């Protein structure tokens, strides 16, 4: 489902209330609805998320750093469009990248050895988010990265939880990604590229950083062919929830990422 579809859906199935003041379509009248979360309302169990659309769990008005941290501790993420309530998701299955299964295509390995880009971390977090919001991918009609989202994640960054990995060329930011690290679990959020392979190069260096810090897994949220090409694969939500519960409670120092190790670039790996 795209952002526009999520916007329409939010007006239909939040507590069974029609927020457009029109009768609910017949196909939704007998369906299970999602709860509305107040500022202090805990998230419901992820097992109660809807089957259609896959993983829709709850809605709220609150997008504070506290609410975000509570969500990520449970493997829940926000995704919505401007003009709608904040929608919270926990799809089943869940796309993840196990770092032991990470693979780099031959063409990208060649690009990495050329070292045409400078890689930095946590030097332009807000700029990376804003670029992710404005550089649309093929088939993408809108963005969920609203000003409210940018403010909330920037606050997480200042608290040492959210991080960016950036690709620079001749002093210009040409690609990058950002996500949230809690304990030894990394939750990927979005990436962008203004030059070929710029976001892919950033991903390779993200994996190097996470390996150095003892992180075994990246949450990729939803299935895409792009992420599958790097070795990402879906796992059942119950397995994902168990892994997250263990990893977010692991000890890992927060704060900015100040060192970037050299990535492992295999010489004999096939595509």
GUFI-491614 format. One record per residue: residue number from 1; x, y, z of N, C-alpha, C in turn; residue in three letters; chain. Coordinates in pm, whole numbers. Layout:
<pt NUM, <X, Y, Z>, <X, Y, Z>, <X, Y, Z>, ALA, A>
...
END
This chain:
<pt 1, <84, -119, 0>, <0, 0, 0>, <88, 124, 0>, UNK, A>
<pt 2, <52, 225, -83>, <129, 348, -87>, <77, 448, 13>, UNK, A>
<pt 3, <140, 567, 17>, <101, 668, 114>, <-43, 712, 92>, UNK, A>
<pt 4, <-83, 729, -34>, <-220, 772, -63>, <-321, 671, -12>, UNK, A>
<pt 5, <-292, 542, -33>, <-381, 439, 16>, <-391, 441, 167>, UNK, A>
<pt 6, <-280, 464, 235>, <-282, 473, 381>, <-365, 591, 428>, UNK, A>
<pt 7, <-359, 702, 356>, <-439, 818, 392>, <-587, 786, 386>, UNK, A>
<pt 8, <-629, 721, 277>, <-770, 686, 263>, <-814, 590, 371>, UNK, A>
<pt 9, <-728, 493, 398>, <-763, 390, 494>, <-777, 446, 634>, UNK, A>
<pt 10, <-691, 541, 670>, <-694, 596, 805>, <-828, 659, 836>, UNK, A>
<pt 11, <-895, 710, 735>, <-1023, 777, 757>, <-1138, 677, 769>, UNK, A>
<pt 12, <-1107, 550, 747>, <-1212, 450, 745>, <-1216, 358, 866>, UNK, A>
<pt 13, <-1101, 322, 921>, <-1102, 210, 1015>, <-1039, 242, 1150>, UNK, A>
<pt 14, <-1028, 369, 1185>, <-979, 405, 1318>, <-1097, 404, 1414>, UNK, A>
<pt 15, <-1102, 303, 1502>, <-1209, 286, 1599>, <-1347, 280, 1534>, UNK, A>
<pt 16, <-1351, 245, 1404>, <-1479, 235, 1336>, <-1545, 369, 1311>, UNK, A>
<pt 17, <-1475, 476, 1333>, <-1532, 610, 1316>, <-1499, 661, 1177>, UNK, A>
<pt 18, <-1597, 717, 1108>, <-1574, 776, 977>, <-1530, 920, 995>, UNK, A>
<pt 19, <-1401, 944, 979>, <-1347, 1078, 1000>, <-1375, 1170, 883>, UNK, A>
<pt 20, <-1440, 1121, 777>, <-1479, 1208, 666>, <-1626, 1245, 677>, UNK, A>
<pt 21, <-1695, 1200, 783>, <-1836, 1228, 809>, <-1928, 1168, 703>, UNK, A>
<pt 22, <-1881, 1067, 635>, <-1962, 994, 538>, <-1980, 851, 586>, UNK, A>
<pt 23, <-2084, 781, 541>, <-2103, 641, 585>, <-1983, 556, 544>, UNK, A>
<pt 24, <-1947, 462, 631>, <-1839, 370, 596>, <-1882, 282, 479>, UNK, A>
<pt 25, <-1792, 256, 384>, <-1826, 161, 277>, <-1867, 26, 335>, UNK, A>
<pt 26, <-1957, -41, 265>, <-2009, -167, 317>, <-1899, -267, 348>, UNK, A>
<pt 27, <-1793, -270, 262>, <-1688, -371, 281>, <-1611, -352, 410>, UNK, A>
<pt 28, <-1619, -230, 471>, <-1546, -204, 595>, <-1636, -214, 719>, UNK, A>
<pt 29, <-1768, -224, 700>, <-1858, -211, 815>, <-1843, -324, 915>, UNK, A>
<pt 30, <-1804, -442, 870>, <-1793, -556, 961>, <-1650, -597, 988>, UNK, A>
<pt 31, <-1555, -510, 952>, <-1414, -545, 973>, <-1365, -496, 1108>, UNK, A>
<pt 32, <-1264, -568, 1157>, <-1201, -527, 1283>, <-1130, -394, 1262>, UNK, A>
<pt 33, <-1136, -308, 1363>, <-1079, -174, 1351>, <-957, -162, 1441>, UNK, A>
<pt 34, <-883, -54, 1423>, <-761, -33, 1501>, <-788, 68, 1613>, UNK, A>
<pt 35, <-716, 58, 1724>, <-738, 151, 1835>, <-672, 286, 1813>, UNK, A>
<pt 36, <-731, 385, 1874>, <-673, 519, 1878>, <-594, 532, 2008>, UNK, A>
<pt 37, <-466, 569, 1999>, <-380, 576, 2117>, <-374, 719, 2170>, UNK, A>
<pt 38, <-407, 735, 2297>, <-387, 863, 2363>, <-240, 879, 2401>, UNK, A>
<pt 39, <-203, 994, 2457>, <-62, 1020, 2490>, <1, 914, 2580>, UNK, A>
<pt 40, <-79, 854, 2669>, <-26, 755, 2763>, <-79, 614, 2738>, UNK, A>
<pt 41, <-146, 594, 2626>, <-199, 461, 2594>, <-89, 372, 2540>, UNK, A>
<pt 42, <-68, 256, 2598>, <37, 167, 2545>, <-5, 107, 2411>, UNK, A>
<pt 43, <94, 63, 2335>, <65, -5, 2210>, <-4, -139, 2239>, UNK, A>
<pt 44, <-97, -179, 2154>, <-154, -313, 2169>, <-53, -419, 2128>, UNK, A>
<pt 45, <-76, -544, 2162>, <15, -651, 2116>, <24, -653, 1964>, UNK, A>
<pt 46, <144, -679, 1912>, <162, -676, 1766>, <80, -785, 1698>, UNK, A>
<pt 47, <45, -890, 1771>, <-34, -998, 1713>, <-175, -952, 1677>, UNK, A>
<pt 48, <-216, -836, 1728>, <-351, -786, 1698>, <-354, -698, 1574>, UNK, A>
<pt 49, <-241, -680, 1507>, <-238, -599, 1385>, <-328, -660, 1278>, UNK, A>
<pt 50, <-380, -576, 1191>, <-470, -622, 1085>, <-395, -708, 982>, UNK, A>
<pt 51, <-470, -799, 922>, <-416, -876, 810>, <-422, -794, 681>, UNK, A>
<pt 52, <-523, -707, 669>, <-539, -624, 551>, <-585, -485, 594>, UNK, A>
<pt 53, <-505, -383, 574>, <-369, -389, 518>, <-272, -453, 617>, UNK, A>
<pt 54, <-177, -524, 563>, <-88, -607, 643>, <-11, -527, 746>, UNK, A>
<pt 55, <-41, -553, 874>, <39, -496, 982>, <-12, -368, 1043>, UNK, A>
<pt 56, <-121, -312, 995>, <-172, -188, 1055>, <-219, -217, 1197>, UNK, A>
<pt 57, <-161, -148, 1294>, <-179, -183, 1434>, <-259, -81, 1513>, UNK, A>
<pt 58, <-230, 48, 1492>, <-292, 152, 1573>, <-275, 286, 1504>, UNK, A>
<pt 59, <-340, 387, 1562>, <-326, 524, 1512>, <-316, 618, 1631>, UNK, A>
<pt 60, <-253, 732, 1610>, <-239, 828, 1720>, <-212, 967, 1663>, UNK, A>
<pt 61, <-212, 1063, 1751>, <-173, 1200, 1715>, <-30, 1227, 1761>, UNK, A>
<pt 62, <17, 1147, 1855>, <146, 1170, 1921>, <262, 1119, 1838>, UNK, A>
<pt 63, <362, 1204, 1814>, <485, 1163, 1744>, <604, 1218, 1823>, UNK, A>
<pt 64, <612, 1185, 1949>, <722, 1231, 2032>, <836, 1130, 2025>, UNK, A>
<pt 65, <954, 1172, 2068>, <1067, 1079, 2073>, <1038, 966, 2171>, UNK, A>
<pt 66, <965, 994, 2278>, <930, 889, 2373>, <841, 784, 2308>, UNK, A>
<pt 67, <743, 829, 2230>, <654, 735, 2163>, <730, 652, 2058>, UNK, A>
<pt 68, <820, 717, 1986>, <900, 644, 1887>, <985, 536, 1951>, UNK, A>
<pt 69, <1051, 569, 2062>, <1134, 469, 2129>, <1050, 353, 2181>, UNK, A>
<pt 70, <932, 385, 2234>, <842, 280, 2280>, <804, 189, 2164>, UNK, A>
<pt 71, <778, 249, 2048>, <740, 170, 1930>, <855, 78, 1886>, UNK, A>
<pt 72, <973, 135, 1871>, <1085, 54, 1822>, <1123, -57, 1918>, UNK, A>
<pt 73, <1107, -34, 2047>, <1133, -142, 2142>, <1041, -262, 2118>, UNK, A>
<pt 74, <929, -240, 2052>, <833, -347, 2024>, <833, -387, 1876>, UNK, A>
<pt 75, <926, -331, 1799>, <931, -365, 1658>, <820, -302, 1577>, UNK, A>
<pt 76, <771, -187, 1620>, <662, -115, 1553>, <720, 11, 1489>, UNK, A>
<pt 77, <671, 48, 1373>, <721, 169, 1308>, <605, 255, 1257>, UNK, A>
<pt 78, <626, 387, 1244>, <521, 476, 1191>, <533, 488, 1039>, UNK, A>
<pt 79, <417, 504, 976>, <415, 524, 831>, <278, 580, 796>, UNK, A>
<pt 80, <275, 696, 741>, <147, 762, 713>, <172, 877, 617>, UNK, A>
<pt 81, <68, 948, 581>, <81, 1063, 491>, <33, 1189, 558>, UNK, A>
<pt 82, <70, 1302, 503>, <25, 1428, 558>, <-127, 1439, 555>, UNK, A>
<pt 83, <-185, 1496, 660>, <-330, 1512, 667>, <-403, 1394, 728>, UNK, A>
<pt 84, <-332, 1293, 772>, <-395, 1179, 838>, <-334, 1161, 976>, UNK, A>
<pt 85, <-402, 1085, 1064>, <-338, 1048, 1190>, <-211, 968, 1163>, UNK, A>
<pt 86, <-129, 955, 1264>, <-8, 874, 1254>, <-49, 727, 1262>, UNK, A>
<pt 87, <-8, 650, 1164>, <-40, 508, 1160>, <82, 428, 1203>, UNK, A>
<pt 88, <59, 326, 1287>, <166, 243, 1341>, <151, 101, 1286>, UNK, A>
<pt 89, <265, 39, 1246>, <263, -84, 1170>, <353, -192, 1231>, UNK, A>
<pt 90, <309, -317, 1211>, <390, -433, 1246>, <352, -546, 1150>, UNK, A>
<pt 91, <405, -542, 1026>, <363, -639, 924>, <414, -780, 952>, UNK, A>
<pt 92, <347, -876, 891>, <384, -1016, 902>, <375, -1078, 762>, UNK, A>
<pt 93, <486, -1128, 707>, <620, -1137, 768>, <691, -1002, 766>, UNK, A>
<pt 94, <812, -1002, 824>, <892, -880, 834>, <1021, -898, 756>, UNK, A>
<pt 95, <1054, -802, 673>, <1177, -808, 593>, <1295, -768, 679>, UNK, A>
<pt 96, <1397, -853, 684>, <1517, -823, 764>, <1641, -858, 683>, UNK, A>
<pt 97, <1750, -795, 720>, <1880, -827, 662>, <1969, -878, 775>, UNK, A>
<pt 98, <1993, -1007, 775>, <2087, -1066, 870>, <2228, -1039, 817>, UNK, A>
<pt 99, <2311, -979, 898>, <2440, -934, 847>, <2529, -1049, 801>, UNK, A>
<pt 100, <2511, -1167, 857>, <2586, -1284, 810>, <2545, -1325, 668>, UNK, A>
<pt 101, <2430, -1277, 623>, <2380, -1313, 490>, <2393, -1197, 390>, UNK, A>
<pt 102, <2455, -1089, 433>, <2470, -972, 346>, <2560, -1005, 229>, UNK, A>
<pt 103, <2518, -965, 110>, <2599, -990, -9>, <2608, -863, -95>, UNK, A>
<pt 104, <2719, -852, -166>, <2747, -735, -249>, <2765, -781, -393>, UNK, A>
<pt 105, <2688, -725, -484>, <2698, -761, -625>, <2834, -722, -680>, UNK, A>
<pt 106, <2876, -793, -784>, <3009, -770, -842>, <3026, -626, -891>, UNK, A>
<pt 107, <2923, -571, -954>, <2933, -435, -1005>, <2951, -334, -892>, UNK, A>
<pt 108, <2885, -357, -778>, <2899, -266, -665>, <3036, -282, -599>, UNK, A>
<pt 109, <3089, -404, -597>, <3223, -424, -540>, <3326, -342, -618>, UNK, A>
<pt 110, <3310, -339, -749>, <3400, -261, -833>, <3388, -113, -800>, UNK, A>
<pt 111, <3264, -67, -781>, <3240, 74, -746>, <3304, 108, -612>, UNK, A>
<pt 112, <3293, 20, -517>, <3349, 44, -385>, <3502, 57, -391>, UNK, A>
<pt 113, <3566, -27, -471>, <3712, -21, -481>, <3760, 106, -549>, UNK, A>
<pt 114, <3675, 169, -627>, <3713, 294, -692>, <3721, 411, -594>, UNK, A>
<pt 115, <3652, 400, -481>, <3654, 503, -376>, <3622, 642, -433>, UNK, A>
<pt 116, <3518, 650, -512>, <3483, 780, -571>, <3403, 866, -475>, UNK, A>
<pt 117, <3357, 806, -366>, <3277, 880, -269>, <3343, 878, -132>, UNK, A>
<pt 118, <3325, 986, -61>, <3367, 993, 80>, <3248, 956, 167>, UNK, A>
<pt 119, <3272, 869, 263>, <3164, 823, 351>, <3178, 888, 489>, UNK, A>
<pt 120, <3071, 944, 535>, <3066, 1004, 668>, <2945, 948, 743>, UNK, A>
<pt 121, <2947, 965, 874>, <2834, 923, 957>, <2798, 1034, 1054>, UNK, A>
<pt 122, <2668, 1058, 1066>, <2614, 1152, 1165>, <2665, 1295, 1148>, UNK, A>
<pt 123, <2695, 1335, 1026>, <2738, 1474, 1004>, <2629, 1558, 937>, UNK, A>
<pt 124, <2527, 1492, 880>, <2423, 1568, 809>, <2290, 1493, 821>, UNK, A>
<pt 125, <2252, 1459, 945>, <2135, 1375, 965>, <2008, 1439, 908>, UNK, A>
<pt 126, <1982, 1562, 944>, <1859, 1627, 896>, <1858, 1640, 744>, UNK, A>
<pt 127, <1973, 1671, 686>, <1982, 1683, 541>, <1951, 1550, 472>, UNK, A>
<pt 128, <1996, 1440, 531>, <1966, 1308, 476>, <1815, 1283, 481>, UNK, A>
<pt 129, <1752, 1313, 593>, <1608, 1293, 604>, <1533, 1377, 501>, UNK, A>
<pt 130, <1571, 1501, 488>, <1502, 1590, 395>, <1522, 1544, 251>, UNK, A>
<pt 131, <1639, 1490, 220>, <1662, 1437, 86>, <1578, 1311, 63>, UNK, A>
<pt 132, <1567, 1226, 164>, <1483, 1107, 151>, <1337, 1146, 125>, UNK, A>
<pt 133, <1296, 1260, 179>, <1158, 1305, 160>, <1133, 1362, 22>, UNK, A>
<pt 134, <1235, 1420, -38>, <1215, 1492, -165>, <1260, 1414, -288>, UNK, A>
<pt 135, <1353, 1321, -272>, <1400, 1242, -386>, <1313, 1116, -395>, UNK, A>
<pt 136, <1212, 1121, -481>, <1116, 1012, -490>, <1168, 901, -580>, UNK, A>
<pt 137, <1139, 776, -539>, <1178, 660, -618>, <1073, 633, -727>, UNK, A>
<pt 138, <1109, 557, -830>, <1013, 524, -936>, <886, 464, -879>, UNK, A>
<pt 139, <771, 514, -920>, <643, 465, -873>, <596, 526, -742>, UNK, A>
<pt 140, <679, 609, -679>, <643, 672, -552>, <573, 804, -580>, UNK, A>
<pt 141, <451, 821, -524>, <371, 940, -550>, <373, 1041, -438>, UNK, A>
<pt 142, <428, 1004, -324>, <431, 1095, -211>, <531, 1048, -108>, UNK, A>
<pt 143, <537, 1117, 4>, <631, 1080, 109>, <562, 1080, 244>, UNK, A>
<pt 144, <606, 989, 328>, <556, 988, 465>, <647, 1070, 556>, UNK, A>
<pt 145, <760, 1118, 504>, <857, 1192, 586>, <813, 1338, 592>, UNK, A>
<pt 146, <718, 1365, 677>, <661, 1498, 694>, <751, 1582, 786>, UNK, A>
<pt 147, <729, 1713, 793>, <806, 1795, 888>, <796, 1743, 1031>, UNK, A>
<pt 148, <681, 1690, 1069>, <666, 1634, 1204>, <759, 1515, 1224>, UNK, A>
<pt 149, <769, 1429, 1123>, <858, 1314, 1129>, <1004, 1360, 1137>, UNK, A>
<pt 150, <1040, 1459, 1057>, <1178, 1510, 1058>, <1214, 1562, 1196>, UNK, A>
<pt 151, <1124, 1637, 1258>, <1152, 1691, 1392>, <1169, 1580, 1494>, UNK, A>
<pt 152, <1081, 1479, 1490>, <1086, 1373, 1589>, <1213, 1289, 1576>, UNK, A>
<pt 153, <1251, 1255, 1453>, <1371, 1174, 1435>, <1498, 1255, 1458>, UNK, A>
<pt 154, <1494, 1384, 1429>, <1610, 1468, 1460>, <1632, 1473, 1611>, UNK, A>
<pt 155, <1523, 1475, 1686>, <1537, 1470, 1832>, <1598, 1336, 1876>, UNK, A>
<pt 156, <1555, 1226, 1812>, <1617, 1096, 1843>, <1765, 1098, 1809>, UNK, A>
<pt 157, <1800, 1164, 1700>, <1941, 1176, 1662>, <2019, 1252, 1768>, UNK, A>
<pt 158, <1964, 1360, 1817>, <2031, 1439, 1920>, <2045, 1361, 2050>, UNK, A>
<pt 159, <1955, 1266, 2071>, <1962, 1180, 2190>, <2058, 1062, 2172>, UNK, A>
<pt 160, <2109, 1045, 2049>, <2205, 939, 2023>, <2146, 810, 1972>, UNK, A>
<pt 161, <2016, 809, 1936>, <1951, 687, 1889>, <1942, 678, 1736>, UNK, A>
<pt 162, <1918, 789, 1669>, <1902, 787, 1524>, <2034, 827, 1458>, UNK, A>
<pt 163, <2065, 761, 1347>, <2194, 781, 1282>, <2178, 791, 1131>, UNK, A>
<pt 164, <2274, 858, 1070>, <2280, 866, 924>, <2417, 820, 876>, UNK, A>
<pt 165, <2418, 757, 760>, <2541, 724, 689>, <2530, 794, 554>, UNK, A>
<pt 166, <2633, 871, 519>, <2623, 965, 408>, <2732, 940, 302>, UNK, A>
<pt 167, <2694, 953, 177>, <2788, 947, 65>, <2809, 1089, 13>, UNK, A>
<pt 168, <2936, 1132, 11>, <2971, 1267, -34>, <3062, 1258, -156>, UNK, A>
<pt 169, <3047, 1353, -246>, <3133, 1362, -363>, <3163, 1509, -391>, UNK, A>
<pt 170, <3291, 1544, -384>, <3336, 1681, -406>, <3259, 1780, -318>, UNK, A>
<pt 171, <3241, 1741, -192>, <3178, 1828, -93>, <3027, 1834, -99>, UNK, A>
<pt 172, <2965, 1754, -186>, <2820, 1753, -199>, <2763, 1620, -149>, UNK, A>
<pt 173, <2653, 1629, -76>, <2584, 1510, -29>, <2508, 1448, -147>, UNK, A>
<pt 174, <2547, 1326, -188>, <2487, 1266, -307>, <2408, 1139, -277>, UNK, A>
<pt 175, <2407, 1097, -153>, <2331, 978, -116>, <2345, 950, 32>, UNK, A>
<pt 176, <2260, 863, 81>, <2270, 827, 222>, <2147, 754, 271>, UNK, A>
<pt 177, <2149, 725, 398>, <2039, 655, 463>, <2033, 695, 609>, UNK, A>
<pt 178, <1922, 663, 673>, <1913, 687, 818>, <1827, 579, 882>, UNK, A>
<pt 179, <1841, 565, 1012>, <1764, 468, 1087>, <1786, 486, 1235>, UNK, A>
<pt 180, <1735, 392, 1313>, <1736, 402, 1459>, <1809, 281, 1516>, UNK, A>
<pt 181, <1900, 306, 1610>, <1975, 199, 1677>, <1937, 197, 1824>, UNK, A>
<pt 182, <1890, 82, 1870>, <1858, 62, 2012>, <1921, -69, 2055>, UNK, A>
<pt 183, <2002, -63, 2160>, <2074, -183, 2200>, <2164, -226, 2086>, UNK, A>
<pt 184, <2143, -350, 2037>, <2219, -399, 1921>, <2124, -433, 1806>, UNK, A>
<pt 185, <2020, -352, 1794>, <1923, -368, 1685>, <1917, -239, 1605>, UNK, A>
<pt 186, <1927, -250, 1471>, <1917, -132, 1387>, <1790, -141, 1302>, UNK, A>
<pt 187, <1712, -34, 1306>, <1588, -25, 1230>, <1610, 73, 1115>, UNK, A>
<pt 188, <1620, 19, 994>, <1640, 105, 878>, <1512, 179, 845>, UNK, A>
<pt 189, <1526, 303, 801>, <1409, 384, 771>, <1399, 423, 623>, UNK, A>
<pt 190, <1497, 493, 570>, <1487, 535, 430>, <1627, 564, 377>, UNK, A>
<pt 191, <1636, 571, 243>, <1762, 604, 178>, <1733, 684, 52>, UNK, A>
<pt 192, <1835, 751, 0>, <1819, 826, -123>, <1951, 825, -200>, UNK, A>
<pt 193, <1944, 856, -328>, <2063, 864, -411>, <2043, 970, -518>, UNK, A>
<pt 194, <2139, 1058, -531>, <2142, 1155, -640>, <2239, 1113, -749>, UNK, A>
<pt 195, <2322, 1012, -719>, <2414, 954, -816>, <2400, 802, -811>, UNK, A>
<pt 196, <2430, 734, -919>, <2421, 588, -919>, <2503, 526, -805>, UNK, A>
<pt 197, <2440, 434, -733>, <2503, 353, -628>, <2533, 432, -500>, UNK, A>
<pt 198, <2496, 559, -492>, <2533, 637, -373>, <2468, 582, -246>, UNK, A>
<pt 199, <2342, 541, -254>, <2278, 485, -135>, <2328, 343, -108>, UNK, A>
<pt 200, <2362, 269, -213>, <2415, 134, -195>, <2551, 137, -126>, UNK, A>
<pt 201, <2634, 231, -164>, <2765, 247, -99>, <2746, 280, 49>, UNK, A>
<pt 202, <2648, 366, 78>, <2619, 399, 219>, <2574, 275, 295>, UNK, A>
<pt 203, <2493, 191, 232>, <2445, 69, 298>, <2561, -25, 330>, UNK, A>
<pt 204, <2654, -41, 237>, <2769, -127, 262>, <2847, -78, 384>, UNK, A>
<pt 205, <2864, 52, 395>, <2937, 107, 510>, <2854, 100, 639>, UNK, A>
<pt 206, <2722, 110, 627>, <2638, 88, 745>, <2660, -53, 799>, UNK, A>
<pt 207, <2662, -151, 712>, <2684, -289, 755>, <2820, -302, 824>, UNK, A>
<pt 208, <2922, -234, 772>, <3055, -240, 835>, <3050, -180, 976>, UNK, A>
<pt 209, <2979, -69, 992>, <2965, -6, 1124>, <2894, -100, 1220>, UNK, A>
<pt 210, <2785, -159, 1175>, <2706, -246, 1262>, <2781, -372, 1299>, UNK, A>
<pt 211, <2855, -427, 1206>, <2935, -546, 1238>, <3038, -514, 1345>, UNK, A>
<pt 212, <3102, -399, 1332>, <3202, -360, 1431>, <3140, -345, 1570>, UNK, A>
<pt 213, <3015, -303, 1575>, <2948, -279, 1703>, <2868, -400, 1752>, UNK, A>
<pt 214, <2874, -511, 1679>, <2809, -633, 1724>, <2661, -642, 1696>, UNK, A>
<pt 215, <2612, -569, 1596>, <2472, -577, 1557>, <2455, -693, 1458>, UNK, A>
<pt 216, <2360, -784, 1479>, <2345, -896, 1386>, <2239, -876, 1278>, UNK, A>
<pt 217, <2154, -771, 1290>, <2037, -765, 1204>, <1992, -622, 1179>, UNK, A>
<pt 218, <1941, -598, 1058>, <1877, -470, 1021>, <1731, -497, 989>, UNK, A>
<pt 219, <1643, -420, 1048>, <1502, -426, 1011>, <1481, -346, 882>, UNK, A>
<pt 220, <1427, -410, 780>, <1401, -345, 651>, <1253, -312, 632>, UNK, A>
<pt 221, <1171, -349, 729>, <1028, -318, 733>, <947, -393, 628>, UNK, A>
<pt 222, <962, -359, 499>, <877, -417, 396>, <962, -483, 287>, UNK, A>
<pt 223, <903, -580, 219>, <974, -655, 116>, <993, -571, -10>, UNK, A>
<pt 224, <1118, -564, -58>, <1148, -501, -186>, <1254, -584, -258>, UNK, A>
<pt 225, <1250, -582, -390>, <1352, -653, -466>, <1490, -592, -444>, UNK, A>
<pt 226, <1493, -460, -424>, <1621, -392, -403>, <1692, -447, -280>, UNK, A>
<pt 227, <1621, -458, -168>, <1682, -508, -46>, <1710, -659, -55>, UNK, A>
<pt 228, <1623, -731, -125>, <1646, -874, -142>, <1776, -900, -217>, UNK, A>
<pt 229, <1815, -807, -306>, <1939, -826, -381>, <2061, -822, -290>, UNK, A>
<pt 230, <2048, -764, -172>, <2157, -760, -74>, <2151, -877, 25>, UNK, A>
<pt 231, <2050, -962, 11>, <2037, -1077, 99>, <1925, -1066, 200>, UNK, A>
<pt 232, <1850, -956, 199>, <1739, -943, 292>, <1630, -1044, 258>, UNK, A>
<pt 233, <1558, -1089, 361>, <1452, -1187, 341>, <1346, -1171, 449>, UNK, A>
<pt 234, <1225, -1215, 423>, <1120, -1205, 524>, <1128, -1315, 628>, UNK, A>
<pt 235, <1094, -1282, 750>, <1082, -1380, 857>, <948, -1359, 925>, UNK, A>
<pt 236, <892, -1461, 990>, <763, -1445, 1058>, <769, -1336, 1166>, UNK, A>
<pt 237, <658, -1267, 1184>, <653, -1158, 1282>, <687, -1208, 1422>, UNK, A>
<pt 238, <642, -1325, 1459>, <671, -1374, 1593>, <821, -1394, 1612>, UNK, A>
<pt 239, <890, -1443, 1510>, <1035, -1458, 1519>, <1102, -1321, 1526>, UNK, A>
<pt 240, <1055, -1228, 1444>, <1110, -1093, 1447>, <1094, -1031, 1585>, UNK, A>
<pt 241, <975, -1042, 1643>, <949, -983, 1774>, <1040, -1042, 1881>, UNK, A>
<pt 242, <1064, -1173, 1875>, <1153, -1238, 1972>, <1297, -1185, 1957>, UNK, A>
<pt 243, <1342, -1173, 1832>, <1478, -1123, 1809>, <1492, -978, 1859>, UNK, A>
<pt 244, <1393, -895, 1827>, <1398, -755, 1869>, <1401, -745, 2021>, UNK, A>
<pt 245, <1316, -822, 2088>, <1309, -816, 2234>, <1445, -845, 2298>, UNK, A>
<pt 246, <1519, -937, 2239>, <1652, -970, 2293>, <1754, -862, 2258>, UNK, A>
<pt 247, <1751, -813, 2135>, <1856, -723, 2088>, <1843, -582, 2145>, UNK, A>
<pt 248, <1721, -531, 2161>, <1706, -393, 2210>, <1749, -383, 2356>, UNK, A>
<pt 249, <1752, -494, 2426>, <1795, -493, 2565>, <1942, -526, 2582>, UNK, A>
<pt 250, <2013, -541, 2470>, <2158, -559, 2476>, <2224, -425, 2505>, UNK, A>
<pt 251, <2339, -429, 2565>, <2409, -305, 2600>, <2490, -258, 2479>, UNK, A>
<pt 252, <2464, -136, 2437>, <2544, -73, 2332>, <2551, 75, 2361>, UNK, A>
<pt 253, <2668, 136, 2360>, <2677, 278, 2392>, <2604, 363, 2290>, UNK, A>
<pt 254, <2523, 458, 2339>, <2457, 551, 2249>, <2553, 663, 2213>, UNK, A>
<pt 255, <2504, 760, 2140>, <2589, 871, 2099>, <2621, 863, 1951>, UNK, A>
<pt 256, <2690, 965, 1901>, <2720, 974, 1759>, <2818, 865, 1716>, UNK, A>
<pt 257, <2806, 823, 1591>, <2901, 729, 1532>, <3018, 809, 1478>, UNK, A>
<pt 258, <3132, 795, 1538>, <3247, 879, 1503>, <3350, 807, 1417>, UNK, A>
<pt 259, <3345, 676, 1410>, <3441, 602, 1329>, <3367, 513, 1229>, UNK, A>
<pt 260, <3425, 501, 1111>, <3366, 418, 1006>, <3471, 317, 961>, UNK, A>
<pt 261, <3454, 191, 995>, <3553, 90, 954>, <3545, 62, 805>, UNK, A>
<pt 262, <3650, 8, 751>, <3650, -31, 611>, <3559, -153, 592>, UNK, A>
<pt 263, <3474, -151, 491>, <3386, -266, 470>, <3462, -386, 414>, UNK, A>
<pt 264, <3408, -503, 438>, <3463, -625, 379>, <3409, -639, 237>, UNK, A>
<pt 265, <3500, -640, 138>, <3459, -650, -2>, <3513, -782, -57>, UNK, A>
<pt 266, <3429, -882, -69>, <3477, -1013, -115>, <3530, -1006, -258>, UNK, A>
<pt 267, <3625, -1093, -288>, <3683, -1099, -422>, <3629, -1217, -502>, UNK, A>
<pt 268, <3567, -1313, -434>, <3525, -1435, -504>, <3377, -1459, -495>, UNK, A>
<pt 269, <3301, -1357, -454>, <3156, -1373, -439>, <3089, -1353, -574>, UNK, A>
<pt 270, <2992, -1438, -604>, <2915, -1424, -727>, <2790, -1346, -700>, UNK, A>
<pt 271, <2732, -1289, -803>, <2611, -1210, -788>, <2490, -1300, -768>, UNK, A>
END
